[in-house]
Amino acid sequence: MDRDEVLPVEKPGVEGERPNFVLSTVAMIFGGFMITCGGMTLVTEKTPILQFSTIHGMSAYGVPALFGALAYRSAKRRRLNLVRSSSLRIGAEALLVAVALLPELLALVSSPGGLLSALYSGPASILIPIAWVLAAYYSACAGFTVERLFGRAAR
């Protein structure tokens, strides 16, 4: 079998139906938009780059959304056998997840009051992106669907 050959889809739903990547595409567009808006704010306000509010404000949702969606899409394609599973692909997905979590971890570390102060002052803005990235990637790897979680009647 050729390395670039696409493997058949196991169960995409209806026979011959292509898998749906609409939500990951929306997340990537949203992430790119948020990064662009944060970058424009950074330039117009002339803020130092390594300041806590700058790091967190610029990338609180943009970077996790963009890179988390890329990791999710890759894991979903691998789970559906659209691409071959390899250690290189899994390593790239792990790198994407790490990059997605990096701004939140930097925001925690560079907080003026320390880790506990950052979690106390804005736990949702730090923990929600982390939870979103990890839950989305895990669900893509494990193959959670509405039908699998709640049965066929949920549709």
Secondary structure as GFF3:
##gff-version 3
##sequence-region A 1 155
A	DSSP	alpha_helix	22	45	.	.	.	ID=ss1
A	DSSP	alpha_helix	52	59	.	.	.	ID=ss2
A	DSSP	alpha_helix	62	79	.	.	.	ID=ss3
A	DSSP	alpha_helix	87	109	.	.	.	ID=ss4
A	DSSP	alpha_helix	115	121	.	.	.	ID=ss5
A	DSSP	alpha_helix	123	142	.	.	.	ID=ss6
A	DSSP	alpha_helix	146	150	.	.	.	ID=ss7
A	DSSP	three_ten_helix	152	154	.	.	.	ID=ss8
###
